[in-house]
Amino acid sequence: MDEVVLRRRGFGFSPDRPLQLAGYTLGFAGVIGLAVIINGPDALKIVPVWIVMISAFVLYPQKVLTAGRDGVSILSRGGRSGLSWDRITGFVVFGGTGGKVTVGIRTEPDDVPPRRPWIWPAELMRRIAPVPRLRVPDRNRPFAFAYETVCGGTQADGLADRLRNLTSAPVVEVRNADAEPYAVRAPFRSVVPIAAFLVAWNGVIGTVWAVVALEQDSRALIPLGVMLIGACLILAEQLIPRAALLADGAGLRFGEEFLAWDEIQAIGLGAAAGGTELTIRTTAAAALVEPEVRRRLTGTHVDPARLAAAVPPGITVDHATVT
């Protein structure tokens, strides 16, 4: 049995988030400038070491997924984790630009939903540090990806064929001849309170640090300003609305959940208070897990005509008013 190995560059910094990358770059430049002003030219001696370490960490292609005889091994926050083949119910391969593909793994959901008392910090940390991790889909979100990562250096169709030769689990892929994708973005409201807290907390610490630095040398104002701009760019990247609903050649994605088109029988849309009510009637194996999926997409408006244009023939899209 041949192994399927996927590698990814930029494991710590997501290359598809330009504002985040620019923010970290400005922050690093500000730290160097501040060190030079306070400690003199001798501070530049360690800069090449920092550059080599960061470049190696960001550019070195790390092995993030290995599919073999016993299952799938993934690299995530906290080390390596594994999934046995009997837990995996399917793969989804999304094609991207520049030879990048996104791979999602679906697993059987746990019967007991996990306790999530600190959901806001967890969601914000997923945006600040987008490190792939192994999740546990529960009965409230049974169609969520247990694992998802972006890889480079491979094509979606070739990767899907290699996975099909390796496992009997369904492998869904996006094809270039499919209909134009339809995406609906929604405000990321759940992280606003914790983001405001972090701004206030770091603002106090940052102000104290800036005052101390300016007392030593007034020229520190310039690198401190560069660091502040970088921090604002990082925060702005986290608050950019993400796609709450995406219909493409592979299927329908809503939040962290995904259903392939051959798992969907019909889609219902309703106008609900503050957003859209989404009702999906499932078929095949998905119907055994949850025959009808009802989700409220807060802060969104879905165009039924555009969604219907992205849906394959045989799947109906109904629009009604939900009271």
C-alpha positions in Angstrom: 0.0 0.0 0.0 1.5 3.3 -1.1 1.7 6.3 1.3 0.2 9.7 0.5 2.3 12.4 2.0 1.3 16.1 2.0 3.6 18.9 2.9 2.9 22.6 3.6 5.0 25.7 3.8 4.2 28.4 6.3 3.0 26.1 9.1 3.1 29.0 11.6 2.1 31.8 9.3 -0.7 31.4 6.8 0.5 32.6 3.4 -3.1 33.2 2.2 -3.6 36.0 4.7 -1.5 38.9 3.4 -2.5 41.4 6.1 -1.4 39.0 8.8 1.9 38.4 7.0 2.4 42.1 6.6 1.6 42.7 10.3 4.1 40.2 11.5 6.7 41.6 9.2 6.2 45.2 10.5 6.2 43.9 14.0 9.6 42.2 13.5 11.0 45.3 11.8 9.8 47.4 14.7 11.4 45.1 17.3 14.8 45.3 15.4 14.6 49.1 15.2 13.7 49.4 18.9 16.6 47.0 19.9 19.1 49.1 17.8 18.0 52.4 19.3 18.1 51.1 22.9 21.1 48.7 22.8 23.1 50.2 19.9 24.5 48.5 16.8 25.5 45.4 18.7 21.8 44.4 18.7 22.1 43.7 14.9 24.4 40.8 15.5 21.5 38.5 16.4 19.3 39.6 13.6 20.7 37.2 11.0 20.1 34.3 13.4 16.5 35.4 13.8 16.0 35.7 10.0 17.4 32.3 9.4 15.3 30.7 12.1 12.0 32.4 11.0 12.7 31.7 7.3 13.4 28.0 8.0 10.2 27.8 10.1 8.1 29.5 7.4 9.6 28.2 4.2 10.6 24.6 5.0 8.0 22.2 3.7 6.7 20.3 6.7 5.0 17.0 6.5 1.5 17.8 7.7 -0.4 14.7 6.6 0.6 11.1 6.0 -2.0 8.5 4.9 -0.8 4.9 5.1 -1.7 1.4 6.1 -2.9 2.1 9.6 -4.7 5.4 8.9 -3.9 9.1 8.8 -1.2 10.8 10.8 -1.4 14.6 11.0 0.9 17.4 12.4 -1.1 19.8 14.5 -0.7 22.0 17.5 0.7 19.9 20.3 2.5 17.3 18.1 1.3 14.5 15.9 -2.2 12.9 16.1 -3.7 9.9 14.3 -7.0 8.8 12.8 -7.7 5.2 12.1 -9.4 4.2 8.8 -12.5 2.9 10.7 -13.2 6.4 12.0 -12.8 8.3 8.7 -16.0 8.6 6.6 -14.6 10.7 3.7 -12.1 13.1 2.2 -12.8 16.4 0.4 -10.2 17.8 -1.9 -10.6 21.5 -2.9 -8.5 22.7 -5.8 -6.8 26.1 -5.5 -4.6 28.5 -7.4 -0.8 28.1 -7.6 -0.8 24.4 -7.2 -2.4 24.5 -3.7 -5.1 22.2 -2.5 -7.2 22.1 0.6 -7.9 18.7 2.1 -10.7 18.1 4.6 -11.3 14.8 6.5 -14.7 13.8 7.8 -15.1 11.4 10.7 -17.8 9.9 12.7 -19.2 12.4 15.2 -19.0 11.7 18.9 -22.3 11.1 20.7 -21.5 13.6 23.5 -20.8 17.2 22.5 -17.6 18.6 24.0 -17.9 21.3 26.7 -16.8 24.7 25.1 -17.0 27.3 27.9 -14.4 29.5 26.3 -15.5 29.5 22.7 -14.6 33.1 21.9 -10.9 32.9 22.8 -10.7 29.6 20.9 -12.2 31.1 17.8 -9.9 34.1 17.9 -6.8 32.0 18.4 -7.8 29.9 15.4 -7.6 33.1 13.4 -4.5 34.5 14.9 -2.5 31.2 14.8 -4.1 29.1 12.0 -2.3 25.9 12.9 -4.1 22.8 11.7 -5.5 20.7 14.6 -7.6 17.7 15.1 -11.2 18.5 16.0 -13.9 16.2 17.3 -17.2 16.6 15.4 -20.1 16.2 17.8 -23.8 15.5 17.4 -24.6 19.3 17.1 -22.3 19.6 14.1 -21.9 16.1 12.7 -20.7 17.2 9.3 -17.7 19.3 10.5 -14.2 18.5 9.3 -12.2 16.7 11.9 -9.1 18.0 10.1 -8.4 20.5 7.3 -5.1 21.8 5.9 -3.8 23.6 2.8 -0.9 22.0 0.9 1.1 22.8 -2.1 3.0 21.1 -4.9 0.2 18.8 -6.0 -3.0 18.8 -8.1 -6.5 18.2 -6.8 -7.4 15.5 -9.3 -4.1 13.6 -8.8 -4.4 13.8 -5.1 -8.0 12.5 -5.1 -7.0 9.5 -7.3 -4.1 8.6 -4.9 -6.5 8.8 -1.9 -9.0 6.6 -3.7 -6.4 4.0 -4.3 -5.5 4.1 -0.6 -8.9 4.0 1.1 -12.5 2.8 0.5 -13.9 6.0 2.1 -15.5 8.4 -0.4 -13.3 11.1 -1.9 -14.9 14.2 -3.2 -13.1 16.7 -5.4 -13.8 20.0 -7.1 -13.7 19.8 -10.8 -12.8 22.8 -13.1 -15.8 22.3 -15.3 -18.3 22.8 -12.4 -20.5 25.8 -11.9 -19.2 29.1 -10.6 -18.9 29.0 -6.8 -21.2 31.1 -4.7 -20.0 32.4 -1.4 -21.8 34.4 1.3 -19.8 36.2 3.9 -20.9 37.0 7.4 -19.5 39.2 10.2 -17.4 37.4 12.7 -19.3 38.7 15.7 -18.4 36.1 18.2 -14.8 37.4 18.5 -15.5 41.1 18.8 -15.9 41.1 22.6 -12.7 39.2 23.3 -10.9 41.2 20.5 -11.9 44.4 22.3 -10.6 43.0 25.6 -7.3 42.1 24.0 -7.0 45.5 22.4 -7.6 47.2 25.8 -5.3 44.8 27.7 -2.4 45.0 25.3 -3.0 48.7 25.0 -2.3 49.2 28.7 0.8 47.0 28.5 1.9 48.5 25.3 1.5 52.1 26.6 3.6 51.3 29.7 6.3 49.7 27.5 6.2 52.7 25.1 6.6 55.2 27.9 9.6 53.3 29.3 11.2 53.1 25.9 10.6 56.8 25.1 12.1 57.8 28.4 15.3 56.1 27.3 15.3 57.5 23.8 12.8 59.7 22.1 13.7 58.1 18.7 11.9 54.9 19.9 8.6 56.5 18.8 9.3 55.4 15.2 9.8 51.7 15.7 7.0 51.7 18.3 4.7 53.2 15.6 5.7 50.6 13.1 4.9 47.8 15.6 1.5 49.4 16.3 0.7 49.4 12.6 1.7 45.8 12.4 -0.5 44.9 15.4 -3.5 46.7 13.8 -3.0 44.8 10.6 -3.0 41.4 12.4 -6.1 42.3 14.3 -7.8 43.6 11.1 -7.1 40.3 9.4 -9.0 38.4 12.1 -12.1 40.6 11.9 -12.5 40.3 8.1 -15.7 38.4 7.4 -15.2 34.8 6.3 -17.5 32.8 4.0 -20.4 31.5 6.1 -21.9 29.7 3.1 -20.0 28.3 0.1 -21.5 26.3 -2.8 -18.9 25.0 -5.2 -18.3 22.0 -7.4 -17.8 19.7 -4.5 -20.8 20.5 -2.4 -22.2 22.9 0.2 -20.2 24.3 3.0 -21.7 26.2 5.9 -19.4 27.3 8.7 -17.0 24.4 9.5 -19.5 21.8 8.1 -19.6 20.3 4.6 -22.0 18.1 2.6 -21.2 16.7 -0.8 -23.8 17.1 -3.5 -24.6 13.4 -3.5 -25.5 13.7 0.2 -28.0 16.5 -0.4 -31.6 16.1 -1.5 -33.0 19.6 -1.2 -32.0 23.0 0.2 -34.5 25.4 1.9 -33.8 29.1 2.6 -35.9 31.2 5.0 -35.6 34.8 6.2 -35.0 34.6 9.9 -34.4 37.4 12.5 -30.9 38.7 11.9 -29.9 36.3 9.1 -30.9 33.3 7.0 -32.4 30.0 8.1 -30.8 27.2 6.2 -32.5 23.8 6.0 -30.8 20.9 4.2 -32.5 17.5 3.6 -29.9 14.9 3.3 -29.8 11.6 1.6 -27.6 8.4 1.4 -25.3 7.9 4.4 -25.7 11.5 5.6 -29.4 10.9 6.2 -28.5 8.2 8.7 -26.5 10.8 10.7 -28.9 13.7 10.4 -31.8 13.6 8.0 -32.5 17.3 8.2 -29.8 19.9 8.9 -31.1 23.3 10.2 -28.6 26.1 10.7 -29.1 29.8 11.2 -26.5 32.0 9.4 -26.4 35.2 11.4 -25.8 38.4 9.5 -26.2 36.9 6.0 -28.5 37.2 3.1 -28.5 34.4 0.6 -29.6 35.0 -3.0 -31.8 31.9 -3.9 -31.2 32.4 -7.7 -27.4 32.5 -7.4 -27.4 29.6 -5.0 -29.6 27.6 -7.4 -27.2 28.4 -10.3 -24.3 26.8 -8.3 -26.4 23.7 -7.3 -26.2 20.6 -9.6 -29.4 19.4 -11.4 -31.6 17.2 -9.3 -31.3 19.3 -6.1 -34.1 21.7 -5.4 -33.7 25.1 -3.8 -36.8 26.4 -2.0 -37.2 29.9 -0.7 -39.8 30.7 2.0 -40.2 33.1 4.9 -39.5 31.8 8.3 -41.5 33.4 11.1 
